[in-house]
Amino acid sequence: MQTLPLPTTSKPAYSQMSTDGNIQRRKTRPVKVANITIGGGYPVVVQSMINEDTLDIDGSVAAIRRLHEIGCEIVRVTVPSIAHAQAVGEIKQKLLQTYQQVPLVADVHHNGMKIALEVAKHVDKVRINPGLYVFEKPKPTRTEYTQAEFDEIGEKIRETLKPLVLSLKEQGKAMRIGVNHGSLAERMLFTYGDTPEGMVQSALEFLRICESLDYQNLVISLKASRVPVMVAAYRLMAQRMDELGMDYPLHLGVTEAGDGEYGRIKSTAGIGTLLAEGIGDTIRVSLTEAPEKEIPVCYSILQALGLRKTMVEYVACPSCGRTLFNLEEVLHKVREATKHLTGLDIAVMGCIVNGPGEMADADYGYVGKQPGFISLYRGREEIKKVPEDKGVLELINLIKADGRWVDP
């Protein structure tokens, strides 16, 4: 759960890191989603989405609870009908009665004004897709969009969006304007092409409507299944918002990333690239797997970038001819013994040549120094040399002696 906000910078520093190697995050306004804050310098928030039918009250409650218990901070549910919207109210109440409050987001798509107004009573944030909220049926014979046609639909969107904006504003709830590359409205495609520019313009149209109604409790996403498109869209959105004096937080994700190793690599390539540039306030890794599989990937991305500390950070060399023990086996033993210790950095290095230097920032080090023996370090200080078969036990004893051990 969230505690203290991380420091931010007042300038748009997402193009570079600070001199100490820490990421300087783009400054954004805080947006409350129940007891979680997105943006405003708070830690990057982890999200996911259940895949149960929302009409299945018990199944949905169980799925939401499973996600929340392993660290998912905001959970999204799909709401394709009024009946589903009403069911979310029951889900919310059952969670409060049998578990605890979980920040919930409703996903509303085609012609969703009535559905969105109903579900807004029960959730903490409503996500709408600009390309589908007011559905424009494509015309196969169309060759252009006149300015009059463009403006006419824009006014229809405003009138359809206005009741939802006013409802969320009155209730103090949030909205995500969630643009998808694969579902841009026809007039955006005709005007700007199937491009990141079209995605940004789609988001800006809805942003301007919200701002004209004095509503700014907004989060923006511009997702695509192709990493280069996704990265370009978010970069452009951050640039445009800076130019326009907007500071809305961004929700990052590579949509339809797939499964397995490649799905994880694809998500990391997109999300990690932007986070390293200081762009992004909340993330969702979209895998074609059980939603629970997404959460460890999110936290691994954040941990690798130094944005959140939720597990032990292991530093280990790749092994070479100088390695004095079975590095892979020892790393596994060290990990199994210490993986529950949140927040420590532990290094396992095969030899003395690069070991102490490469692990200088670690809290503890396990280094091969001579055949049959390993040296244990606390930071840069060598504490003792012990027989290799007692190395893991003595590492545990050292952590215990420092008062940093907790039982699994």
Secondary structure by P-SEA (a helix, b strand, c coil): ccccccccccccccccccccccccccbbbbbbcccccccccccccccccccccccaaaaaaaaaaaaaaacccbbbbbbccaaaaaaaaaaaaaaaacccccbbbbbbccccaaaaaaacccccbbbbbcccccccccccccccccaaaaaaaaaaaaaaaaaaaaaaaaacbbbbbccccccccaaaaaaccccaaaaaaaaaaaaaaaaaaccccbbbbbccccaaaaaaaaaaaaaaaaaaccbbbbbbbbccccccaaaaaaaaaaaaaaaaaccccbbbbbbcccaaaaaaaaaaaaaaaccccccbbbbbcccccccccaaaaaaaaaaaacccccbbbbbbbccccccccccccccbbbbbccccbbbbbccccccccccccaaaaaaaaaaaaacccccc
